[in-house]
Amino acid sequence: MANDKTGPHGLWIKCSGCGEILYHREVSGNHYVCPRCGYHFRISADLRLKMLFDNGRYKRLFGKIRSSDPLGFVDTKPYTERLKVYNKKFSGSDAVVVGQGEILKVCAVVAAMEYGFMGGSMGSAVGEKLARATERCVDRKLPLVIVSCSGGARMQEGILSLMQLGKISAGLARMRARALPFISILTDPTTGGVTASYAMLGDLNIAEPGALIGFAGPRVIEQTIRQTLPEGFQRSEFLVEHGMLDMVVPRPEMKTTVARCLSLLR
């Protein structure tokens, strides 16, 4: 399991991939990748940014943008109460953290989705942050990297969450018109409206090993088409074999790969 704030925690960690009991320091020293089977633990957005930026340092952007409750949505509890709990837990970051810094001396803007915040769901605050990230890249001629880890659009905001798909995609189109690089990194899981929009619009689409990537989940698809799906369906290795991804890169190699690709694309 993963801790929402810092990644896997405790003295010992049980790997969800091979079931081995691992020493925490051994896992954290390997970028939270199991040294036995290569399983990639889910990690927080802040930790993700620290791994990508030089010396783990970056300037946080758009930190005051938060979701509201335009629909007055209530399920088992009011949406406003859910937001209060998550905002307190994640210091008001919502489901994405945006930072600017250097990746092996290449200046870039990086946005990392926070799966611990309502499953990394994309609401209006996430859309606004990512749209502003594209605007900043256009204004300052910077490349953009988005690390996706999301269950899709946030149902509590209804059509407003779905509108973010087009909004972010339009910002990325402006970047492309100015030949500014955009690298999309897909991690486990990347699903729903996030996959259906910006996660697959990168100049390069890179995934971590074993990541679940798709619009609907494999169980839903299997029930719909009433057929048994092939082994590894919707996992990153399957998708790169079928041309939906450009490459699969282990987390310890991600920083150098992204820096090299940004240098080539620029």
TORMIKOL-970788 format. One record per residue (C-alpha): residue number from 1; residue in one letter; x, y, z. Coordinates in nm, 3 decimals, always signed. Layout:
// TORMIKOL-970788
rec n = NUM res = A X = X Y = Y Z = Z
...
//
This chain:
// TORMIKOL-970788
rec n = 1 res = M X = +0.000 Y = +0.000 Z = +0.000
rec n = 2 res = A X = +0.105 Y = +0.362 Z = -0.037
rec n = 3 res = N X = +0.087 Y = +0.652 Z = +0.201
rec n = 4 res = D X = -0.092 Y = +0.951 Z = +0.043
rec n = 5 res = K X = +0.166 Y = +1.200 Z = +0.168
rec n = 6 res = T X = +0.503 Y = +1.030 Z = +0.137
rec n = 7 res = G X = +0.468 Y = +0.701 Z = -0.048
rec n = 8 res = P X = +0.492 Y = +0.360 Z = +0.119
rec n = 9 res = H X = +0.574 Y = +0.394 Z = +0.487
rec n = 10 res = G X = +0.673 Y = +0.196 Z = +0.796
rec n = 11 res = L X = +0.981 Y = -0.013 Z = +0.870
rec n = 12 res = W X = +0.864 Y = -0.297 Z = +0.645
rec n = 13 res = I X = +0.659 Y = -0.292 Z = +0.324
rec n = 14 res = K X = +0.471 Y = -0.575 Z = +0.159
rec n = 15 res = C X = +0.504 Y = -0.569 Z = -0.218
rec n = 16 res = S X = +0.170 Y = -0.589 Z = -0.397
rec n = 17 res = G X = +0.344 Y = -0.745 Z = -0.695
rec n = 18 res = C X = +0.532 Y = -1.042 Z = -0.553
rec n = 19 res = G X = +0.413 Y = -1.044 Z = -0.191
rec n = 20 res = E X = +0.766 Y = -1.009 Z = -0.050
rec n = 21 res = I X = +0.816 Y = -0.826 Z = +0.280
rec n = 22 res = L X = +1.071 Y = -0.554 Z = +0.205
rec n = 23 res = Y X = +1.279 Y = -0.320 Z = +0.415
rec n = 24 res = H X = +1.151 Y = +0.035 Z = +0.367
rec n = 25 res = R X = +1.494 Y = +0.190 Z = +0.313
rec n = 26 res = E X = +1.569 Y = -0.061 Z = +0.038
rec n = 27 res = V X = +1.249 Y = +0.035 Z = -0.146
rec n = 28 res = S X = +1.277 Y = +0.413 Z = -0.096
rec n = 29 res = G X = +1.638 Y = +0.402 Z = -0.215
rec n = 30 res = N X = +1.514 Y = +0.241 Z = -0.537
rec n = 31 res = H X = +1.256 Y = +0.513 Z = -0.620
rec n = 32 res = Y X = +0.981 Y = +0.306 Z = -0.452
rec n = 33 res = V X = +1.025 Y = +0.021 Z = -0.697
rec n = 34 res = C X = +1.037 Y = -0.335 Z = -0.564
rec n = 35 res = P X = +1.396 Y = -0.463 Z = -0.599
rec n = 36 res = R X = +1.265 Y = -0.820 Z = -0.633
rec n = 37 res = C X = +0.996 Y = -0.799 Z = -0.903
rec n = 38 res = G X = +1.006 Y = -0.439 Z = -1.029
rec n = 39 res = Y X = +0.658 Y = -0.349 Z = -0.900
rec n = 40 res = H X = +0.611 Y = +0.030 Z = -0.897
rec n = 41 res = F X = +0.446 Y = +0.154 Z = -0.579
rec n = 42 res = R X = +0.210 Y = +0.450 Z = -0.609
rec n = 43 res = I X = +0.373 Y = +0.765 Z = -0.475
rec n = 44 res = S X = +0.256 Y = +1.117 Z = -0.390
rec n = 45 res = A X = +0.265 Y = +1.406 Z = -0.636
rec n = 46 res = D X = +0.519 Y = +1.593 Z = -0.424
rec n = 47 res = L X = +0.752 Y = +1.294 Z = -0.413
rec n = 48 res = R X = +0.713 Y = +1.252 Z = -0.788
rec n = 49 res = L X = +0.819 Y = +1.612 Z = -0.847
rec n = 50 res = K X = +1.115 Y = +1.579 Z = -0.613
rec n = 51 res = M X = +1.232 Y = +1.274 Z = -0.807
rec n = 52 res = L X = +1.214 Y = +1.458 Z = -1.139
rec n = 53 res = F X = +1.356 Y = +1.799 Z = -1.046
rec n = 54 res = D X = +1.726 Y = +1.857 Z = -0.978
rec n = 55 res = N X = +1.806 Y = +1.834 Z = -0.606
rec n = 56 res = G X = +1.434 Y = +1.779 Z = -0.546
rec n = 57 res = R X = +1.375 Y = +2.154 Z = -0.561
rec n = 58 res = Y X = +1.097 Y = +2.329 Z = -0.748
rec n = 59 res = K X = +0.872 Y = +2.634 Z = -0.731
rec n = 60 res = R X = +0.511 Y = +2.538 Z = -0.665
rec n = 61 res = L X = +0.262 Y = +2.712 Z = -0.893
rec n = 62 res = F X = -0.111 Y = +2.789 Z = -0.870
rec n = 63 res = G X = -0.135 Y = +2.660 Z = -0.513
rec n = 64 res = K X = -0.436 Y = +2.876 Z = -0.423
rec n = 65 res = I X = -0.667 Y = +2.729 Z = -0.687
rec n = 66 res = R X = -0.926 Y = +2.500 Z = -0.529
rec n = 67 res = S X = -1.247 Y = +2.328 Z = -0.635
rec n = 68 res = S X = -1.584 Y = +2.470 Z = -0.533
rec n = 69 res = D X = -1.922 Y = +2.297 Z = -0.519
rec n = 70 res = P X = -2.116 Y = +2.445 Z = -0.815
rec n = 71 res = L X = -2.381 Y = +2.170 Z = -0.814
rec n = 72 res = G X = -2.436 Y = +2.144 Z = -0.439
rec n = 73 res = F X = -2.357 Y = +1.775 Z = -0.480
rec n = 74 res = V X = -2.449 Y = +1.532 Z = -0.202
rec n = 75 res = D X = -2.406 Y = +1.154 Z = -0.195
rec n = 76 res = T X = -2.332 Y = +0.987 Z = +0.141
rec n = 77 res = K X = -2.200 Y = +1.327 Z = +0.250
rec n = 78 res = P X = -2.185 Y = +1.678 Z = +0.096
rec n = 79 res = Y X = -1.909 Y = +1.737 Z = -0.157
rec n = 80 res = T X = -1.796 Y = +2.043 Z = +0.042
rec n = 81 res = E X = -1.721 Y = +1.819 Z = +0.341
rec n = 82 res = R X = -1.515 Y = +1.584 Z = +0.127
rec n = 83 res = L X = -1.317 Y = +1.876 Z = -0.009
rec n = 84 res = K X = -1.246 Y = +2.006 Z = +0.342
rec n = 85 res = V X = -1.103 Y = +1.670 Z = +0.448
rec n = 86 res = Y X = -0.885 Y = +1.630 Z = +0.139
rec n = 87 res = N X = -0.771 Y = +1.993 Z = +0.132
rec n = 88 res = K X = -0.658 Y = +1.962 Z = +0.493
rec n = 89 res = K X = -0.477 Y = +1.637 Z = +0.418
rec n = 90 res = F X = -0.301 Y = +1.769 Z = +0.108
rec n = 91 res = S X = -0.257 Y = +2.135 Z = +0.205
rec n = 92 res = G X = -0.510 Y = +2.254 Z = -0.052
rec n = 93 res = S X = -0.326 Y = +2.111 Z = -0.352
rec n = 94 res = D X = -0.636 Y = +1.940 Z = -0.498
rec n = 95 res = A X = -0.561 Y = +1.645 Z = -0.727
rec n = 96 res = V X = -0.264 Y = +1.797 Z = -0.910
rec n = 97 res = V X = +0.055 Y = +1.972 Z = -0.804
rec n = 98 res = V X = +0.229 Y = +2.199 Z = -1.055
rec n = 99 res = G X = +0.592 Y = +2.300 Z = -1.020
rec n = 100 res = Q X = +0.866 Y = +2.470 Z = -1.218
rec n = 101 res = G X = +1.231 Y = +2.380 Z = -1.194
rec n = 102 res = E X = +1.515 Y = +2.209 Z = -1.379
rec n = 103 res = I X = +1.540 Y = +1.848 Z = -1.496
rec n = 104 res = L X = +1.913 Y = +1.785 Z = -1.546
rec n = 105 res = K X = +1.947 Y = +2.161 Z = -1.613
rec n = 106 res = V X = +1.656 Y = +2.169 Z = -1.859
rec n = 107 res = C X = +1.402 Y = +2.423 Z = -1.729
rec n = 108 res = A X = +1.048 Y = +2.283 Z = -1.742
rec n = 109 res = V X = +0.701 Y = +2.294 Z = -1.590
rec n = 110 res = V X = +0.587 Y = +1.963 Z = -1.444
rec n = 111 res = A X = +0.235 Y = +1.876 Z = -1.324
rec n = 112 res = A X = +0.188 Y = +1.560 Z = -1.118
rec n = 113 res = M X = -0.153 Y = +1.412 Z = -1.040
rec n = 114 res = E X = -0.223 Y = +1.324 Z = -0.676
rec n = 115 res = Y X = -0.407 Y = +0.990 Z = -0.664
rec n = 116 res = G X = -0.465 Y = +1.021 Z = -0.290
rec n = 117 res = F X = -0.692 Y = +1.321 Z = -0.351
rec n = 118 res = M X = -1.022 Y = +1.155 Z = -0.452
rec n = 119 res = G X = -0.849 Y = +0.907 Z = -0.679
rec n = 120 res = G X = -0.669 Y = +1.179 Z = -0.872
rec n = 121 res = S X = -1.003 Y = +1.281 Z = -1.021
rec n = 122 res = M X = -1.008 Y = +1.577 Z = -1.256
rec n = 123 res = G X = -1.235 Y = +1.860 Z = -1.145
rec n = 124 res = S X = -1.244 Y = +2.228 Z = -1.235
rec n = 125 res = A X = -0.943 Y = +2.311 Z = -1.013
rec n = 126 res = V X = -0.729 Y = +2.046 Z = -1.184
rec n = 127 res = G X = -0.838 Y = +2.172 Z = -1.525
rec n = 128 res = E X = -0.761 Y = +2.533 Z = -1.432
rec n = 129 res = K X = -0.416 Y = +2.446 Z = -1.298
rec n = 130 res = L X = -0.322 Y = +2.247 Z = -1.606
rec n = 131 res = A X = -0.461 Y = +2.515 Z = -1.840
rec n = 132 res = R X = -0.255 Y = +2.779 Z = -1.660
rec n = 133 res = A X = +0.048 Y = +2.552 Z = -1.681
rec n = 134 res = T X = +0.014 Y = +2.548 Z = -2.062
rec n = 135 res = E X = -0.025 Y = +2.928 Z = -2.064
rec n = 136 res = R X = +0.290 Y = +2.967 Z = -1.856
rec n = 137 res = C X = +0.478 Y = +2.743 Z = -2.097
rec n = 138 res = V X = +0.360 Y = +2.950 Z = -2.393
rec n = 139 res = D X = +0.447 Y = +3.281 Z = -2.225
rec n = 140 res = R X = +0.793 Y = +3.165 Z = -2.111
rec n = 141 res = K X = +0.867 Y = +2.922 Z = -2.394
rec n = 142 res = L X = +0.903 Y = +2.624 Z = -2.161
rec n = 143 res = P X = +0.836 Y = +2.253 Z = -2.214
rec n = 144 res = L X = +0.562 Y = +2.079 Z = -2.016
rec n = 145 res = V X = +0.556 Y = +1.738 Z = -1.848
rec n = 146 res = I X = +0.233 Y = +1.596 Z = -1.703
rec n = 147 res = V X = +0.246 Y = +1.285 Z = -1.485
rec n = 148 res = S X = -0.099 Y = +1.125 Z = -1.489
rec n = 149 res = C X = -0.238 Y = +0.904 Z = -1.215
rec n = 150 res = S X = -0.614 Y = +0.935 Z = -1.219
rec n = 151 res = G X = -0.950 Y = +0.764 Z = -1.213
rec n = 152 res = G X = -1.086 Y = +1.018 Z = -1.462
rec n = 153 res = A X = -1.327 Y = +1.314 Z = -1.445
rec n = 154 res = R X = -1.478 Y = +1.400 Z = -1.106
rec n = 155 res = M X = -1.847 Y = +1.308 Z = -1.097
rec n = 156 res = Q X = -1.927 Y = +1.556 Z = -0.818
rec n = 157 res = E X = -1.878 Y = +1.843 Z = -1.063
rec n = 158 res = G X = -2.074 Y = +1.688 Z = -1.348
rec n = 159 res = I X = -2.040 Y = +1.851 Z = -1.690
rec n = 160 res = L X = -1.799 Y = +2.110 Z = -1.551
rec n = 161 res = S X = -1.537 Y = +1.841 Z = -1.497
rec n = 162 res = L X = -1.586 Y = +1.711 Z = -1.851
rec n = 163 res = M X = -1.537 Y = +2.062 Z = -1.989
rec n = 164 res = Q X = -1.180 Y = +2.052 Z = -1.859
rec n = 165 res = L X = -1.089 Y = +1.792 Z = -2.123
rec n = 166 res = G X = -1.136 Y = +2.041 Z = -2.406
rec n = 167 res = K X = -0.994 Y = +2.330 Z = -2.205
rec n = 168 res = I X = -0.663 Y = +2.154 Z = -2.136
rec n = 169 res = S X = -0.644 Y = +2.010 Z = -2.487
rec n = 170 res = A X = -0.684 Y = +2.361 Z = -2.632
rec n = 171 res = G X = -0.393 Y = +2.481 Z = -2.419
rec n = 172 res = L X = -0.178 Y = +2.195 Z = -2.543
rec n = 173 res = A X = -0.274 Y = +2.282 Z = -2.901
rec n = 174 res = R X = -0.142 Y = +2.634 Z = -2.846
rec n = 175 res = M X = +0.184 Y = +2.486 Z = -2.720
rec n = 176 res = R X = +0.211 Y = +2.261 Z = -3.024
rec n = 177 res = A X = +0.149 Y = +2.556 Z = -3.258
rec n = 178 res = R X = +0.457 Y = +2.719 Z = -3.101
rec n = 179 res = A X = +0.663 Y = +2.398 Z = -3.118
rec n = 180 res = L X = +0.687 Y = +2.371 Z = -2.739
rec n = 181 res = P X = +0.741 Y = +2.011 Z = -2.619
rec n = 182 res = F X = +0.484 Y = +1.825 Z = -2.412
rec n = 183 res = I X = +0.574 Y = +1.489 Z = -2.260
rec n = 184 res = S X = +0.298 Y = +1.281 Z = -2.106
rec n = 185 res = I X = +0.394 Y = +1.026 Z = -1.840
rec n = 186 res = L X = +0.124 Y = +0.769 Z = -1.763
rec n = 187 res = T X = +0.139 Y = +0.583 Z = -1.431
rec n = 188 res = D X = -0.084 Y = +0.332 Z = -1.256
rec n = 189 res = P X = -0.373 Y = +0.394 Z = -1.302
rec n = 190 res = T X = -0.452 Y = +0.638 Z = -1.583
rec n = 191 res = T X = -0.815 Y = +0.597 Z = -1.685
rec n = 192 res = G X = -1.138 Y = +0.771 Z = -1.785
rec n = 193 res = G X = -1.146 Y = +1.126 Z = -1.917
rec n = 194 res = V X = -0.778 Y = +1.183 Z = -1.843
rec n = 195 res = T X = -0.681 Y = +0.904 Z = -2.083
rec n = 196 res = A X = -0.943 Y = +1.028 Z = -2.329
rec n = 197 res = S X = -0.781 Y = +1.371 Z = -2.343
rec n = 198 res = Y X = -0.444 Y = +1.516 Z = -2.247
rec n = 199 res = A X = -0.273 Y = +1.198 Z = -2.122
rec n = 200 res = M X = -0.256 Y = +1.067 Z = -2.480
rec n = 201 res = L X = -0.173 Y = +1.399 Z = -2.649
rec n = 202 res = G X = +0.197 Y = +1.413 Z = -2.571
rec n = 203 res = D X = +0.465 Y = +1.460 Z = -2.832
rec n = 204 res = L X = +0.590 Y = +1.153 Z = -2.647
rec n = 205 res = N X = +0.368 Y = +0.928 Z = -2.436
rec n = 206 res = I X = +0.576 Y = +0.742 Z = -2.179
rec n = 207 res = A X = +0.447 Y = +0.490 Z = -1.924
rec n = 208 res = E X = +0.583 Y = +0.322 Z = -1.615
rec n = 209 res = P X = +0.599 Y = -0.060 Z = -1.624
rec n = 210 res = G X = +0.277 Y = -0.243 Z = -1.543
rec n = 211 res = A X = +0.058 Y = +0.068 Z = -1.540
rec n = 212 res = L X = -0.314 Y = +0.025 Z = -1.603
rec n = 213 res = I X = -0.406 Y = +0.261 Z = -1.887
rec n = 214 res = G X = -0.742 Y = +0.285 Z = -2.057
rec n = 215 res = F X = -1.079 Y = +0.459 Z = -2.073
rec n = 216 res = A X = -1.303 Y = +0.197 Z = -1.912
rec n = 217 res = G X = -1.165 Y = -0.077 Z = -1.688
rec n = 218 res = P X = -1.097 Y = -0.424 Z = -1.830
rec n = 219 res = R X = -1.378 Y = -0.581 Z = -1.626
rec n = 220 res = V X = -1.632 Y = -0.336 Z = -1.772
rec n = 221 res = I X = -1.506 Y = -0.402 Z = -2.126
rec n = 222 res = E X = -1.514 Y = -0.778 Z = -2.075
rec n = 223 res = Q X = -1.874 Y = -0.762 Z = -1.952
rec n = 224 res = T X = -1.974 Y = -0.536 Z = -2.242
rec n = 225 res = I X = -1.825 Y = -0.734 Z = -2.529
rec n = 226 res = R X = -1.870 Y = -1.072 Z = -2.353
rec n = 227 res = Q X = -1.527 Y = -1.192 Z = -2.451
rec n = 228 res = T X = -1.217 Y = -1.288 Z = -2.257
rec n = 229 res = L X = -0.954 Y = -1.019 Z = -2.291
rec n = 230 res = P X = -0.593 Y = -1.106 Z = -2.380
rec n = 231 res = E X = -0.339 Y = -1.135 Z = -2.099
rec n = 232 res = G X = -0.191 Y = -0.801 Z = -1.997
rec n = 233 res = F X = -0.472 Y = -0.608 Z = -2.168
rec n = 234 res = Q X = -0.453 Y = -0.232 Z = -2.094
rec n = 235 res = R X = -0.116 Y = -0.263 Z = -1.923
rec n = 236 res = S X = +0.162 Y = -0.039 Z = -2.048
rec n = 237 res = E X = +0.363 Y = -0.321 Z = -2.209
rec n = 238 res = F X = +0.055 Y = -0.434 Z = -2.405
rec n = 239 res = L X = -0.015 Y = -0.079 Z = -2.522
rec n = 240 res = V X = +0.339 Y = -0.007 Z = -2.641
rec n = 241 res = E X = +0.329 Y = -0.330 Z = -2.844
rec n = 242 res = H X = +0.008 Y = -0.211 Z = -3.010
rec n = 243 res = G X = +0.129 Y = +0.141 Z = -3.087
rec n = 244 res = M X = -0.062 Y = +0.343 Z = -2.825
rec n = 245 res = L X = +0.252 Y = +0.439 Z = -2.632
rec n = 246 res = D X = +0.601 Y = +0.540 Z = -2.740
rec n = 247 res = M X = +0.797 Y = +0.370 Z = -2.464
rec n = 248 res = V X = +0.788 Y = +0.209 Z = -2.121
rec n = 249 res = V X = +1.048 Y = +0.347 Z = -1.881
rec n = 250 res = P X = +1.123 Y = +0.225 Z = -1.525
rec n = 251 res = R X = +1.094 Y = +0.497 Z = -1.262
rec n = 252 res = P X = +1.467 Y = +0.505 Z = -1.172
rec n = 253 res = E X = +1.542 Y = +0.590 Z = -1.538
rec n = 254 res = M X = +1.255 Y = +0.836 Z = -1.588
rec n = 255 res = K X = +1.441 Y = +1.158 Z = -1.502
rec n = 256 res = T X = +1.729 Y = +1.099 Z = -1.742
rec n = 257 res = T X = +1.490 Y = +0.981 Z = -2.015
rec n = 258 res = V X = +1.267 Y = +1.287 Z = -1.982
rec n = 259 res = A X = +1.565 Y = +1.525 Z = -1.981
rec n = 260 res = R X = +1.711 Y = +1.359 Z = -2.291
rec n = 261 res = C X = +1.377 Y = +1.371 Z = -2.474
rec n = 262 res = L X = +1.318 Y = +1.735 Z = -2.384
rec n = 263 res = S X = +1.663 Y = +1.828 Z = -2.513
rec n = 264 res = L X = +1.596 Y = +1.650 Z = -2.842
rec n = 265 res = L X = +1.245 Y = +1.796 Z = -2.882
rec n = 266 res = R X = +1.366 Y = +2.149 Z = -2.816
//
